[in-house]
């Protein structure tokens, strides 16, 4: 029963997100926040104060200077890991504060 007026829900949702990019950014930020703990582990999650995504830049605030230093060395790996996990190139840069 496919006619020209029939959409898959997935296609309709993609069209909706493309029409309203600010909503798409929020959805992507939530997806990244969701996988952060899974990919980084409980210890890093426990020391993470804030995650934000703006203009394809992931900003991570941590409350440990030692951890901040270690994460700064792994920024490229973090970016690649998140993009691979989500199956999309959502992050261009990672900033650790």
Buried (B, 14 or more C-beta within 10 A) or exposed (E): EEEEEEEEEEEEEEEEBEEEEEEBBEEBBEBBBEBBBEBBEEEBEEBBEEBEBEEEEBBBBBEBEEBBEEBBEEBEEBBEBBBEBBEEEBBEEBEBE
